[in-house]
Amino acid sequence: MSLPPLREVIARHGLKASKALGQNFLLDEQLLDRIAAIPGDLTGQAVLEIGPGPGGLTRALLRAGARVTAIEMDRRCLPALAELGQAFPGRLRVIEGDALALDHDEVMGEPYAVVANLPYNVGTALLVRWLSGERWPPKWTSLTLMFQLEVAQRIVAPAGADAYGRLAVLAQWRSHAKMALKVHRSAFTPPPKVMSAVIHITPAAMPEGVSARTLERVTEAAFGQRRKMLRQSVKGLPGALDALDALGIDPTRRAETLSVEEFVAVARALS
């Protein structure tokens, strides 16, 4: 199926990336195909895409055989997406709306992969939402997401690394997170000021006897006062100091030195 070049689509519809919506358009078709390949074979699979813009990644997903539901709040992009829908009959559903305000499981109604070049201003909030909550495994089968490189590093950081914090624990305590691809700023129009990276996350088994909310409260307290000793940062959390004592975790350590497993153990003791 031959489609007009993305630059031509953007020019014809008068689409300029909106700073307010955190948009940066990705136009390199080979790179887009590589991103669409990261989750594995998508033939016939349901895929949720957030912020498709003019549809660069959307066309790569459709070429890969996916059935795509795209949520877009910028109505300027809807005519370009409608043309794409005509090129792939019955395979693209576009919902005009705010991805943060929608229940994705309800929208999809079946297991789905998420693949998105996320708008920078909502990326982290959406990720935290997909990774949170007591219900596990989630309805999504994998998350393949573009972030600013600095955010991507915070998601995959090991304990002790400068970038290690709440986001790393949240992404790693019951899922596998890896850096799949680094993307140079020159690949985007307009080029952002920073490098980007694609992260791939798949759900893993949830540790027994741990409440997600408790783990979130522990990491919130521990990392809320970075660089402080644990005895200082978690003292406001009832039972936390006793839990450290029972587990033999030195209360003079700092949050960034605790492994994901140690955070899980503290949350288990408090659950």
PAZAPA-4460 file (N, C-alpha, C; in steps of 0.05 Angstrom, whole numbers, plus 32768, in hexadecimal, padded with zeros to 4 digits):
% residues 271
    n_x    n_y    n_z   ca_x   ca_y   ca_z    c_x    c_y    c_z   seq   type   mol
   8011   7FE8   8000   8000   8000   8000   8012   8019   8000     1      M     A
   8011   8029   7FEB   8022   8040   7FEA   8013   8059   7FF4     2      S     A
   801F   8066   8008   8013   807D   8015   8024   8095   800E     3      L     A
   8018   80AD   800D   8028   80C5   8008   803C   80C9   801F     4      P     A
   8053   80D5   8019   8067   80DA   802E   805A   80EB   8044     5      P     A
   8063   80E7   805D   8058   80F5   8074   805B   8113   8072     6      L     A
   8072   811C   8067   8076   8139   8064   8060   8145   8052     7      R     A
   8058   8136   803E   8043   8140   802B   8028   8141   803A     8      E     A
   8022   812D   804A   8009   812C   805A   8008   8145   806C     9      V     A
   801E   8149   807A   8020   815F   808D   801C   817A   807F    10      I     A
   8029   817D   8068   8028   8197   8059   800B   819B   804F    11      A     A
   7FFF   8185   8044   7FE4   8187   8038   7FCF   818F   804D    12      R     A
   7FD3   8184   8065   7FBF   818A   807A   7FC7   81A2   808C    13      H     A
   7FDD   81AE   8085   7FE6   81C6   8094   7FEC   81C0   80B1    14      G     A
   7FF8   81A8   80B6   7FFD   81A0   80D2   8018   81A9   80DC    15      L     A
   8018   81B9   80F1   8031   81C0   80FE   8030   81B4   811A    16      K     A
   8047   81A9   8122   8048   819D   813D   8041   81B2   8152    17      A     A
   802F   81AC   8164   8027   81BF   8179   8037   81BC   8192    18      S     A
   8044   81D2   819A   8055   81D1   81B2   8043   81CC   81CB    19      K     A
   802C   81D9   81CB   8019   81D6   81E1   8010   81BA   81E6    20      A     A
   800F   81AA   81D0   8006   818E   81D2   801E   817B   81D5    21      L     A
   8036   8187   81D7   804E   8176   81DA   8054   8165   81C1    22      G     A
   804D   816F   81A9   8050   815F   8191   806C   8162   8184    23      Q     A
   8076   814C   817B   808E   814C   8169   8088   8135   8155    24      N     A
   8086   813B   813B   807F   8127   8128   8098   8117   811F    25      F     A
   8094   80FD   811D   80A9   80EB   8115   80A3   80E3   80F8    26      L     A
   80B5   80E8   80E5   80AF   80E5   80C9   80BF   80CF   80BB    27      L     A
   80D3   80C4   80C8   80E5   80B0   80BC   80D6   8095   80BC    28      D     A
   80CD   808D   80A4   80BC   8075   80A2   80CB   805B   80AA    29      E     A
   80E5   805A   80A5   80F4   8042   80AC   80F5   8040   80CB    30      Q     A
   80FA   8056   80D8   80FB   8057   80F5   80DF   8050   8101    31      L     A
   80CA   805B   80F5   80AF   8055   80FE   80A9   8037   80FC    32      L     A
   80B2   802A   80E6   80AE   800D   80E2   80BE   7FFE   80F8    33      D     A
   80D5   8008   80FF   80E5   7FFB   8114   80D7   7FFC   812F    34      R     A
   80CB   8013   8134   80BC   8016   814E   80A4   8003   814E    35      I     A
   8096   8002   8138   807E   7FF0   8136   8085   7FD3   8139    36      A     A
   809F   7FCC   8134   80A7   7FB0   8135   80AF   7FA8   8152    37      A     A
   80B4   7FBC   8163   80BE   7FB6   817F   80AB   7FA3   818E    38      I     A
   8090   7FA6   818E   807F   7F94   819E   807D   7F78   8192    39      P     A
   8089   7F73   817B   8086   7F58   816F   8071   7F58   8159    40      G     A
   8068   7F41   8150   8054   7F3F   813B   8039   7F4B   8143    41      D     A
   8031   7F60   8134   8018   7F6D   813B   8001   7F65   8128    42      L     A
   8005   7F52   8117   7FF0   7F4A   8105   7FD5   7F43   8113    43      T     A
   7FC1   7F53   810D   7FA6   7F4E   811A   7FA4   7F57   8137    44      G     A
   7FBA   7F62   8142   7FBA   7F6A   815E   7FAC   7F86   8162    45      Q     A
   7FA0   7F89   8179   7F94   7FA3   8180   7FAA   7FB4   818C    46      A     A
   7FAD   7FCC   8181   7FC2   7FDF   818A   7FB5   7FFA   8191    47      V     A
   7FBD   8005   81A8   7FB4   801F   81B0   7FCB   8033   81AB    48      L     A
   7FC6   8048   819C   7FDA   805D   8197   7FCF   8077   81A3    49      E     A
   7FE0   8085   81B2   7FD8   809F   81BD   7FE7   80B5   81AE    50      I     A
   7FD8   80C9   81A6   7FE4   80E0   8198   7FF1   80DA   817E    51      G     A
   7FE1   80CF   816B   7FED   80C7   8151   7FF6   80DE   8140    52      P     A
   7FEB   80F6   8145   7FF3   810D   8134   7FEB   8108   8117    53      G     A
   7FFD   810D   8104   7FF6   8109   80E8   7FF6   80EB   80E0    54      P     A
   7FFD   80D9   80F3   7FFA   80BC   80ED   8013   80AE   80E3    55      G     A
   802B   80B8   80EA   8044   80AB   80E1   8046   808F   80ED    56      G     A
   8045   808D   8108   8047   8073   8115   802E   8062   8110    57      L     A
   8017   8070   810C   7FFE   8062   8106   8001   8051   80ED    58      T     A
   800C   805E   80D8   800F   804F   80BF   8022   8038   80C1    59      R     A
   8037   803B   80D2   804A   8025   80D6   803D   800E   80E4    60      A     A
   802B   8014   80F8   801C   7FFF   8106   8009   7FF1   80F4    61      L     A
   7FFC   8001   80E3   7FE9   7FF5   80D0   7FF7   7FE3   80BB    62      L     A
   800F   7FED   80B3   801F   7FDC   80A0   8028   7FC2   80AD    63      R     A
   802B   7FC3   80C8   8034   7FAB   80D7   801C   7F98   80DC    64      A     A
   8004   7FA0   80D3   7FED   7F8F   80D5   7FDB   7F93   80EE    65      G     A
   7FE1   7FA8   80FD   7FD1   7FAD   8116   7FB6   7FB8   8110    66      A     A
   7FA3   7FB5   8123   7F8A   7FC3   8124   7F8E   7FDA   8138    67      R     A
   7F8E   7FF2   812E   7F96   8009   813F   7F7E   801A   8149    68      V     A
   7F7E   8020   8163   7F6D   8034   816E   7F7E   804B   8176    69      T     A
   7F7A   8062   8169   7F8B   807A   816F   7F7B   808F   817D    70      A     A
   7F86   809A   8193   7F79   80AF   81A2   7F88   80C9   819C    71      I     A
   7F7A   80DC   8191   7F86   80F6   8189   7F75   810D   8192    72      E     A
   7F81   8120   81A0   7F72   8137   81A9   7F75   8150   8196    73      M     A
   7F87   814E   8183   7F8C   8165   8171   7F7B   8160   8158    74      D     A
   7F65   816E   8156   7F52   8169   8140   7F5D   8170   8125    75      R     A
   7F73   8180   8124   7F7F   8187   810A   7F8A   816D   80FD    76      R     A
   7F91   8159   810D   7F9D   8141   8102   7F88   812D   80F8    77      C     A
   7F6E   8131   80FF   7F5A   811D   80F9   7F56   8117   80DB    78      L     A
   7F56   812C   80C9   7F53   8126   80AD   7F6A   8114   80A2    79      P     A
   7F83   8119   80AA   7F99   8108   80A1   7F96   80EC   80AB    80      A     A
   7F8C   80E8   80C3   7F87   80CD   80CE   7F70   80BF   80C0    81      L     A
   7F5C   80D0   80B8   7F45   80C4   80A9   7F4E   80B9   808E    82      A     A
   7F61   80C7   8081   7F6B   80BD   8068   7F7A   80A2   806C    83      E     A
   7F88   80A1   8082   7F96   8088   8088   7F83   8071   808D    84      L     A
   7F6D   8078   809A   7F58   8064   809F   7F4C   8059   8085    85      G     A
   7F4A   806B   8071   7F3F   8062   8057   7F53   8050   8048    86      Q     A
   7F6D   8054   804D   7F82   8044   8040   7F83   8028   804D    87      A     A
   7F7B   8026   8066   7F7B   800C   8074   7F5F   8007   807F    88      F     A
   7F4C   8000   806D   7F2F   7FFE   8076   7F2B   7FEB   808E    89      P     A
   7F1C   7FF5   80A1   7F14   7FE5   80B8   7F2A   7FE0   80CC    90      G     A
   7F42   7FEC   80C9   7F59   7FE6   80DB   7F61   7FFD   80ED    91      R     A
   7F54   8015   80E8   7F5C   802C   80F8   7F42   8039   8104    92      L     A
   7F42   803C   811E   7F2D   804B   812C   7F39   8063   813A    93      R     A
   7F2F   807A   8134   7F3A   8092   8140   7F26   809E   8154    94      V     A
   7F2F   80A3   816C   7F1E   80AF   8181   7F29   80CB   8187    95      I     A
   7F19   80DF   8184   7F21   80FA   818A   7F1D   80FE   81A8    96      E     A
   7F32   8103   81B7   7F2F   8106   81D4   7F4A   8108   81E2    97      G     A
   7F49   810A   81FC   7F60   810C   820D   7F66   80F1   8219    98      D     A
   7F7D   80E6   8212   7F84   80CB   821B   7F85   80C8   823A    99      A     A
   7F8A   80DE   8247   7F8B   80DE   8265   7F6F   80DB   8271   100      L     A
   7F5B   80E3   8261   7F40   80E4   826C   7F30   80CA   8265   101      A     A
   7F3C   80B8   8255   7F2E   80A1   824B   7F37   8087   825A   102      L     A
   7F25   8074   825D   7F2B   805A   8268   7F34   8048   8250   103      D     A
   7F4E   8043   824F   7F59   8035   8237   7F4F   8019   8235   104      H     A
   7F4C   800B   824C   7F42   7FEF   824B   7F26   7FEE   823F   105      D     A
   7F16   8002   8247   7EFA   8004   823D   7EFA   800A   8220   106      E     A
   7F0B   801D   8218   7F0C   8026   81FB   7F14   800D   81EA   107      V     A
   7F27   7FFD   81F4   7F31   7FE7   81E3   7F1F   7FCE   81E5   108      M     A
   7F16   7FC7   81FD   7F04   7FB1   8200   7F10   7F95   81FB   109      G     A
   7F2A   7F94   81F9   7F38   7F7A   81F4   7F56   7F7F   81FB   110      E     A
   7F66   7F6A   81FE   7F83   7F6E   8204   7F8F   7F7F   81ED   111      P     A
   7FA2   7F90   81F4   7FAD   7FA2   81DF   7FCA   7FAA   81E6   112      Y     A
   7FD9   7FB0   81D1   7FF4   7FBB   81D4   7FF2   7FD9   81D2   113      A     A
   8002   7FE8   81E1   8003   8005   81DE   801D   800B   81CF   114      V     A
   801A   801A   81BA   8032   8024   81AB   802E   8041   81A5   115      V     A
   8040   8052   81AF   803A   806F   81AC   8054   8080   81AE   116      A     A
   8055   8094   819D   8068   80A9   819F   805A   80BE   81B0   117      N     A
   805C   80BB   81CB   804B   80CA   81DD   8052   80E8   81DC   118      L     A
   803D   80F9   81DD   8042   8116   81E0   8051   8119   81FA   119      P     A
   8067   8129   81F9   8079   812C   8210   806A   8134   822A   120      Y     A
   8055   8145   8227   8049   8150   823F   8036   813D   824E   121      N     A
   8030   8126   8242   801E   8113   8251   802A   80F7   8253   122      V     A
   8042   80F3   8248   804E   80D9   8247   8051   80CB   8262   123      G     A
   805D   80D9   8276   8062   80CD   8290   8048   80C7   829E   124      T     A
   8035   80DA   829C   801B   80D6   82AA   800D   80BD   829F   125      A     A
   800E   80B9   8285   8001   80A1   8279   8010   8088   8282   126      L     A
   802A   8088   8282   803A   8071   828A   8033   8069   82A6   127      L     A
   8033   807C   82B8   802D   8076   82D5   8012   8069   82D7   128      V     A
   7FFF   8073   82C7   7FE4   8068   82C8   7FE4   804B   82BE   129      R     A
   7FF2   8045   82A8   7FF3   8029   829E   8000   8016   82B2   130      W     A
   8013   8021   82C1   8023   8010   82D4   8017   800D   82EF   131      L     A
   8003   801E   82F6   7FF7   801F   8311   7FDE   800D   8313   132      S     A
   7FD4   800D   832B   7FBA   7FFE   8330   7FBF   7FE2   833A   133      G     A
   7FAB   7FD8   8347   7FAD   7FBD   8354   7FA9   7FA7   833F   134      E     A
   7F99   7FAC   832A   7F93   7F97   8317   7FAB   7F8F   8306   135      R     A
   7FB3   7F77   8308   7FCB   7F6E   82F9   7FC9   7F50   82F4   136      W     A
   7FD0   7F46   82DC   7FDC   7F54   82C6   7FC8   7F68   82B9   137      P     A
   7FD3   7F7D   82AC   7FC1   7F91   82A0   7FB5   7F87   8286   138      P     A
   7FA2   7F96   827B   7F96   7F90   8261   7FAA   7F94   824A   139      K     A
   7FBD   7FA7   824E   7FD1   7FAB   8239   7FE6   7F94   823A   140      W     A
   7FEF   7F8C   8222   8002   7F76   8221   801F   7F81   8220   141      T     A
   8023   7F99   8216   803D   7FA6   8216   803A   7FC4   8211   142      S     A
   804E   7FD3   821A   804E   7FF0   8216   8068   7FF6   8206   143      L     A
   8065   8002   81EE   807C   800B   81DF   8079   8029   81DB   144      T     A
   808A   8038   81EA   8085   8054   81ED   809D   8065   81E9   145      L     A
   8099   807B   81DB   80AF   808F   81D6   80AF   80A4   81EC   146      M     A
   80C6   80A8   81F8   80CA   80BC   820D   80E2   80CD   8207   147      F     A
   80E5   80E4   8215   80FE   80F1   8215   8112   80DE   8222   148      Q     A
   812B   80DE   8218   813F   80CB   8221   8142   80CB   8240   149      L     A
   8141   80E3   824B   8145   80E6   8268   812F   80D7   8277   150      E     A
   8116   80D8   826D   8100   80CA   827A   8103   80AC   8276   151      V     A
   810B   80A4   825E   8110   8088   8258   8125   807C   826B   152      A     A
   813A   808B   8270   814F   8081   8282   8144   807E   829E   153      Q     A
   8132   808F   82A7   8126   808D   82C1   8115   8073   82C4   154      R     A
   8109   806A   82AD   80F8   8053   82AE   8108   8039   82B0   155      I     A
   811F   8038   82A3   812F   801F   82A3   8146   801F   82B6   156      V     A
   814A   8035   82C5   8161   8037   82D7   8163   8021   82EC   157      A     A
   817B   8016   82F0   817F   8003   8306   8183   8011   8320   158      P     A
   8180   8003   8336   8185   8010   8351   81A1   801B   8352   159      A     A
   81A4   8032   835F   81BE   803E   8361   81C5   8051   834B   160      G     A
   81B7   8050   8334   81BD   8062   831E   81B1   807D   8324   161      A     A
   81BC   8092   8319   81B2   80AE   831E   8195   80B0   8316   162      D     A
   818C   80A3   8301   8171   80A6   82F7   815D   8095   8306   163      A     A
   8166   8083   8318   8155   8071   8326   8142   807F   833A   164      Y     A
   8128   8079   8339   8115   8086   834A   80FA   8078   8349   165      G     A
   80E5   8086   8350   80CB   807A   8351   80C2   806E   8337   166      R     A
   80C9   807B   8321   80C0   8072   8306   80CD   8056   8300   167      L     A
   80E6   8053   8308   80F4   8039   8303   80E7   8023   8313   168      A     A
   80E1   8028   832C   80D4   8014   833D   80B9   800D   8333   169      V     A
   80A9   8021   832B   808E   801C   8321   808F   800C   8307   170      L     A
   80A3   8011   82F6   80A5   8003   82DC   80B1   7FE7   82DF   171      A     A
   80BF   7FE2   82F5   80CE   7FC9   82F6   80C5   7FB5   830B   172      Q     A
   80B2   7FBD   831D   80AC   7FAA   8333   8099   7F93   8329   173      W     A
   808A   7F98   8314   807A   7F82   8309   8078   7F83   82EB   174      R     A
   808C   7F8E   82DF   808F   7F8E   82C1   80AC   7F8F   82B9   175      S     A
   80B2   7F89   82A1   80CD   7F8B   8296   80CE   7FA4   8284   176      H     A
   80E1   7FB5   828A   80E4   7FCD   827A   8100   7FCE   826E   177      A     A
   8101   7FD4   8253   811B   7FD6   8247   811B   7FED   8232   178      K     A
   8133   7FF7   822E   8137   800C   821A   8139   7FFD   81FF   179      M     A
   8126   8003   81ED   8126   7FF4   81D4   8135   8002   81BD   180      A     A
   8135   801D   81BE   813F   802C   81A7   8144   8049   81B0   181      L     A
   815B   8054   81A9   8160   8071   81AD   815A   807F   8193   182      K     A
   814E   8096   8195   8145   80A5   817D   8151   80C1   817E   183      V     A
   8160   80C8   8169   816E   80E2   8168   8159   80F8   8164   184      H     A
   815F   810F   816F   814C   8126   816D   8146   812E   8150   185      R     A
   815A   8129   813F   8157   8131   8122   8142   8121   8114   186      S     A
   8138   810B   8120   8124   80FA   8113   8108   8108   8114   187      A     A
   8105   811C   8125   80EB   8129   8129   80E9   8143   811B   188      F     A
   80CF   814B   8116   80C9   8165   810B   80B4   8172   811E   189      T     A
   80BA   8189   812A   80D4   8195   812C   80E6   8185   813F   190      P     A
   8101   8187   813C   8112   8177   814E   8110   8181   816B   191      P     A
   810A   816F   817F   8109   8178   819A   8125   817F   81A4   192      P     A
   8127   818B   81BB   8142   8193   81C6   8151   817B   81D0   193      K     A
   8143   8165   81D4   8150   814E   81E1   814E   8134   81D1   194      V     A
   815E   8121   81D7   815C   8106   81CB   8144   80F7   81D6   195      M     A
   813B   80E3   81C7   8124   80D3   81CF   812C   80B6   81D0   196      S     A
   811A   80A6   81DB   811F   8089   81DC   8104   807A   81DD   197      A     A
   8104   8062   81D2   80EC   8051   81D3   80F0   803C   81E9   198      V     A
   80DD   803B   81FB   80DD   8028   8211   80C9   8011   820B   199      I     A
   80D1   7FF9   8211   80BE   7FE2   820E   80BA   7FD5   8229   200      H     A
   80A0   7FD4   8231   8099   7FC8   824C   8085   7FB2   8248   201      I     A
   808B   7F9B   8256   8078   7F84   8255   8072   7F7D   8272   202      T     A
   8058   7F75   8278   8051   7F6E   8293   805F   7F55   829C   203      P     A
   8066   7F53   82B6   8071   7F3B   82C2   805E   7F33   82D9   204      A     A
   8065   7F1D   82E6   8055   7F14   82FD   8056   7F29   8313   205      A     A
   803F   7F2E   8320   803F   7F40   8336   8048   7F32   8350   206      M     A
   805B   7F3E   835F   8064   7F30   8378   804C   7F2C   838B   207      P     A
   804D   7F15   8398   8037   7F0E   83AA   8036   7F20   83C3   208      E     A
   801E   7F24   83CD   801B   7F32   83E6   8022   7F4F   83E7   209      G     A
   8022   7F5C   83CF   8029   7F79   83CE   8013   7F88   83C1   210      V     A
   800B   7F9E   83CF   7FF7   7FB0   83C3   8005   7FC5   83B3   211      S     A
   7FFB   7FCA   839B   8008   7FDF   8389   8007   7FFA   8397   212      A     A
   7FF1   8000   83A4   7FEF   801A   83B1   8003   801D   83C8   213      R     A
   8008   8007   83D7   801C   8009   83EC   8037   800D   83E1   214      T     A
   803E   7FFF   83CB   8058   8003   83BF   805B   8020   83B5   215      L     A
   8046   802B   83AA   8047   8047   83A1   804C   805A   83B8   216      E     A
   803F   8054   83CF   8042   8065   83E7   805F   8064   83F2   217      R     A
   806A   804C   83F1   8086   8048   83FB   8099   8058   83E9   218      V     A
   8096   8055   83CE   80A9   8062   83BC   80A5   8081   83BD   219      T     A
   808C   8089   83C0   8085   80A5   83C3   8094   80B2   83DA   220      E     A
   8092   80A4   83F1   80A0   80AE   840A   80BE   80AD   8406   221      A     A
   80C8   8096   83FD   80E5   8092   83FC   80F3   80A6   83E9   222      A     A
   80E7   80A9   83D1   80F3   80BB   83BD   80EA   80D8   83BF   223      F     A
   80D6   80DD   83D1   80CB   80F8   83D4   80E1   810A   83DF   224      G     A
   80F3   80FF   83EF   8109   810F   83FA   8123   8101   83F1   225      Q     A
   8129   8102   83D8   8141   80F6   83CC   8159   8100   83DC   226      R     A
   816D   80EE   83DD   8186   80F5   83EB   8184   80F4   8409   227      R     A
   816C   80F1   8414   8169   80EE   8431   816A   80D1   8439   228      K     A
   8172   80CB   8451   8173   80AF   845A   8156   80A5   845D   229      M     A
   8153   808B   845A   8138   807F   845B   812A   8085   8475   230      L     A
   8139   8084   848B   812C   8089   84A5   811F   80A4   84A7   231      R     A
   8129   80B7   8497   811E   80D2   8496   8106   80D2   8482   232      Q     A
   810B   80C7   846A   80F7   80CA   8454   80DD   80B9   8459   233      S     A
   80E0   80A2   8466   80C7   8091   8469   80BB   8092   8485   234      V     A
   80C6   80A3   8496   80BC   80A3   84B2   809F   80AA   84B4   235      K     A
   8094   80B9   84A0   8078   80C0   84A1   8065   80AA   8498   236      G     A
   8071   8094   848F   8061   807D   8485   805E   8069   849B   237      L     A
   8046   8065   84A6   8042   8053   84BD   804D   8037   84B8   238      P     A
   805E   802E   84CA   8069   8013   84C9   8082   8010   84B7   239      G     A
   8089   8025   84A8   80A0   8023   8495   80BA   801E   84A3   240      A     A
   80C0   802C   84B9   80DA   8028   84C6   80DC   800C   84D2   241      L     A
   80C5   8002   84DD   80C5   7FE7   84E8   80CA   7FD2   84D1   242      D     A
   80BE   7FD8   84BA   80C1   7FC6   84A3   80DF   7FC5   849A   243      A     A
   80EC   7FDC   849A   8109   7FDD   8493   8119   7FCC   84A6   244      L     A
   8112   7FCF   84C0   8120   7FC1   84D5   811C   7FA3   84D2   245      D     A
   8103   7F9B   84CE   80FD   7F7E   84CB   810B   7F72   84B3   246      A     A
   810E   7F82   849E   811B   7F77   8485   8139   7F7A   8485   247      L     A
   8144   7F87   849A   8161   7F8A   849B   816B   7F9F   8488   248      G     A
   815A   7FB2   8480   8162   7FC7   846E   816C   7FDF   847F   249      I     A
   8185   7FE7   847B   8191   7FFC   848B   8182   8017   8486   250      D     A
   8177   8022   849B   8167   803B   8498   8178   8054   8490   251      P     A
   8193   8051   8491   81A3   8068   8489   81A9   8068   846B   252      T     A
   819E   8053   845D   81A1   8052   843F   818F   8067   8433   253      R     A
   8194   806E   841A   8183   8080   840B   8172   8070   83F8   254      R     A
   815B   807B   83F0   8148   806D   83DF   8154   8063   83C6   255      A     A
   8166   8073   83B9   8171   806B   839F   8183   8052   83A0   256      E     A
   818A   8049   83B9   819B   8031   83BC   818B   8018   83BF   257      T     A
   8171   801B   83C4   8160   8003   83C8   8158   7FF7   83AD   258      L     A
   815B   7FDC   83AB   8153   7FCF   8392   8134   7FCE   8391   259      S     A
   812A   7FC8   8379   810D   7FC5   8375   8103   7FAF   8388   260      V     A
   8112   7F99   838B   8109   7F83   839C   8107   7F8C   83B9   261      E     A
   8119   7F9E   83C2   8118   7FA7   83DE   80FF   7FB9   83E2   262      E     A
   80F9   7FCA   83CE   80E0   7FDA   83D0   80C8   7FC8   83D2   263      F     A
   80C8   7FB3   83C2   80B1   7FA0   83C2   80AF   7F93   83DE   264      V     A
   80C6   7F8C   83E9   80C6   7F7F   8404   80BB   7F92   8419   265      A     A
   80C2   7FAB   8418   80B7   7FBF   842B   8099   7FC2   8428   266      V     A
   8091   7FC4   840E   8074   7FC7   8409   8065   7FAE   8412   267      A     A
   8071   7F96   840F   8064   7F7D   8418   8061   7F7E   8436   268      R     A
   8075   7F87   8444   8074   7F88   8461   805E   7F9B   846B   269      A     A
   805A   7FB0   845B   8045   7FC4   8462   8029   7FBC   8458   270      L     A
   8028   7FAA   8444   800E   7FA2   843A   8001   7F8F   844E   271      S     A
***
